[in-house]
Amino acid sequence: MTDSVEQAAPGPLYQTLVGAAAMVVGGVMAVGAAAIPSDAGYSGIGPNALPWFVAAVLLICGAWLIWEARSGGFRSMEPPSGAPRADWLSAAWVAAAVIANAALITTIGFVLACTLCFVLAVRGLRRAEGKVHGGPRQILIDAITGLLIAAPVFWLFNKLLALNLPAITAGGWL
């Protein structure tokens, strides 16, 4: 018996189920797109054009996946990488990041909430890879990186696109 665990590639049944799931999502999207009014807007394209496009692509991809699975399985598929079991503590870090962002975005503003989300999520992802999650120096680097990502996104949405994201200052710059 060896220490490494061999992982078998998913069989045609599971591959077929993935294709069927894509088709179900595409069907649900099509039903939703049919409920959107098709009044043509600027340049003759209505608000339901993108949902119809996404639904069609999902249905085509789902059918293709089912065909691939039923005609011999996904060709040249490499065995899955990663650990044989889930790392629940790493997943908890990422889940905490998303929950903290949702809970704090209206309290501390978009930029700081997204920066915190980045710091927590990166810690979980590093842990999942087996890398050192870091001490105070790494947390500071992650916070600066998160800030450098979140601030331009905030300013792009608020100032350029005129979509108001929650801000911590009255002027809307942070």
C-alpha positions as CSV (number, residue, x, y, z in Angstrom):
1,M,0.0,0.0,0.0
2,T,1.4,3.4,-0.9
3,D,1.0,6.8,0.7
4,S,-0.3,8.5,-2.4
5,V,-4.0,8.1,-3.2
6,E,-4.8,7.6,-6.9
7,Q,-7.8,9.5,-8.1
8,A,-9.8,8.1,-10.9
9,A,-11.2,10.3,-13.5
10,P,-15.0,10.8,-13.3
11,G,-16.9,8.2,-15.4
12,P,-19.2,8.9,-18.3
13,L,-22.2,9.1,-16.0
14,Y,-20.9,12.0,-14.0
15,Q,-19.7,13.7,-17.2
16,T,-23.2,13.3,-18.7
17,L,-24.6,14.8,-15.5
18,V,-22.4,17.9,-15.8
19,G,-23.7,18.4,-19.4
20,A,-27.3,17.9,-18.3
21,A,-26.8,20.4,-15.5
22,A,-25.5,23.0,-18.0
23,M,-28.5,22.4,-20.1
24,V,-30.9,22.8,-17.2
25,V,-29.3,26.1,-16.2
26,G,-29.5,27.1,-19.9
27,G,-33.2,26.2,-19.9
28,V,-33.9,28.2,-16.7
29,M,-32.0,31.1,-18.2
30,A,-34.2,30.9,-21.4
31,V,-37.4,30.9,-19.3
32,G,-36.1,33.9,-17.5
33,A,-35.1,35.7,-20.7
34,A,-38.6,35.1,-22.1
35,A,-40.0,36.9,-19.1
36,I,-37.9,40.0,-19.9
37,P,-39.6,42.6,-22.2
38,S,-38.0,42.7,-25.6
39,D,-38.5,46.3,-26.4
40,A,-35.6,47.4,-28.5
41,G,-33.4,49.9,-26.9
42,Y,-30.4,51.8,-28.3
43,S,-29.3,50.2,-31.6
44,G,-32.2,47.8,-31.7
45,I,-31.0,45.5,-28.9
46,G,-33.4,44.9,-26.1
47,P,-32.6,44.1,-22.5
48,N,-33.3,40.4,-23.0
49,A,-30.5,40.0,-25.7
50,L,-27.7,39.0,-23.3
51,P,-29.8,36.6,-21.2
52,W,-30.9,34.9,-24.5
53,F,-27.3,34.7,-25.7
54,V,-26.1,33.2,-22.3
55,A,-29.0,30.7,-22.4
56,A,-28.1,29.6,-26.0
57,V,-24.4,29.2,-25.2
58,L,-25.2,27.1,-22.1
59,L,-27.6,24.9,-24.0
60,I,-25.0,24.4,-26.8
61,C,-22.2,23.7,-24.3
62,G,-24.4,21.3,-22.3
63,A,-25.3,19.4,-25.5
64,W,-21.7,19.2,-26.5
65,L,-20.6,17.9,-23.0
66,I,-23.3,15.2,-23.2
67,W,-22.1,14.2,-26.7
68,E,-18.5,14.1,-25.5
69,A,-19.5,11.9,-22.4
70,R,-21.7,9.5,-24.4
71,S,-19.1,9.1,-27.2
72,G,-16.2,7.9,-25.1
73,G,-15.8,10.4,-22.3
74,F,-13.7,13.5,-22.2
75,R,-10.7,12.8,-24.3
76,S,-7.2,13.2,-23.0
77,M,-8.5,14.1,-19.6
78,E,-5.7,14.4,-17.0
79,P,-6.4,13.0,-13.5
80,P,-7.6,15.6,-11.1
81,S,-5.0,17.5,-9.1
82,G,-5.2,18.4,-5.5
83,A,-5.7,16.6,-2.3
84,P,-8.0,13.6,-2.1
85,R,-10.1,15.2,0.6
86,A,-11.4,18.7,1.1
87,D,-9.5,21.2,3.3
88,W,-12.4,22.5,5.3
89,L,-10.4,25.0,7.3
90,S,-9.1,26.7,4.1
91,A,-12.7,26.7,2.7
92,A,-13.8,28.3,6.0
93,W,-11.3,31.2,5.5
94,V,-12.7,31.9,2.0
95,A,-16.3,31.6,3.2
96,A,-15.5,34.0,6.1
97,A,-14.0,36.4,3.6
98,V,-17.2,36.5,1.5
99,I,-19.5,36.7,4.6
100,A,-17.4,39.5,6.2
101,N,-17.5,41.4,2.9
102,A,-21.3,41.1,2.7
103,A,-21.8,42.0,6.4
104,L,-19.4,45.0,6.5
105,I,-19.7,46.6,3.0
106,T,-22.4,49.1,4.1
107,T,-20.6,49.8,7.4
108,I,-17.0,50.3,6.5
109,G,-17.4,50.9,2.8
110,F,-16.6,49.0,-0.4
111,V,-12.9,49.6,-0.4
112,L,-12.2,48.4,3.1
113,A,-14.7,45.5,3.0
114,C,-13.2,44.2,-0.3
115,T,-9.6,44.7,1.1
116,L,-10.6,42.6,4.2
117,C,-12.2,40.0,1.9
118,F,-9.0,39.8,-0.2
119,V,-6.8,39.3,2.9
120,L,-9.0,36.5,4.4
121,A,-9.5,34.7,1.0
122,V,-5.8,34.8,0.2
123,R,-5.0,33.3,3.6
124,G,-7.4,30.4,2.9
125,L,-6.1,29.9,-0.6
126,R,-2.5,29.9,0.6
127,R,-3.4,27.4,3.3
128,A,-5.1,25.1,0.7
129,E,-1.9,25.1,-1.4
130,G,0.1,24.1,1.7
131,K,2.0,27.4,1.6
132,V,2.9,29.5,4.6
133,H,-0.1,31.8,5.3
134,G,2.2,34.5,6.7
135,G,2.6,36.6,9.7
136,P,2.1,40.3,10.2
137,R,4.3,41.2,7.3
138,Q,2.4,39.0,4.9
139,I,-0.9,40.3,6.2
140,L,0.3,43.9,5.5
141,I,1.4,43.0,2.0
142,D,-2.0,41.3,1.3
143,A,-3.9,44.3,2.7
144,I,-1.9,46.7,0.5
145,T,-2.5,44.4,-2.5
146,G,-6.2,44.2,-1.7
147,L,-6.4,48.0,-1.4
148,L,-4.6,48.5,-4.7
149,I,-7.2,46.2,-6.3
150,A,-10.4,47.5,-4.5
151,A,-9.8,51.3,-4.7
152,P,-9.5,51.5,-8.6
153,V,-12.6,49.3,-8.9
154,F,-14.5,51.5,-6.5
155,W,-13.4,54.7,-8.4
156,L,-14.2,53.1,-11.7
157,F,-17.7,52.3,-10.7
158,N,-18.5,55.4,-8.7
159,K,-16.8,58.1,-10.8
160,L,-16.6,56.7,-14.3
161,L,-19.8,54.5,-14.5
162,A,-21.8,56.6,-12.0
163,L,-22.9,53.4,-10.1
164,N,-22.9,54.2,-6.4
165,L,-21.0,51.7,-4.3
166,P,-21.1,52.1,-0.5
167,A,-18.5,54.6,0.6
168,I,-17.1,55.5,4.0
169,T,-16.7,59.2,3.2
170,A,-19.3,61.7,2.2
171,G,-17.4,62.7,-0.9
172,G,-17.4,59.1,-2.2
173,W,-13.6,58.8,-2.6
174,L,-13.1,56.0,-0.1
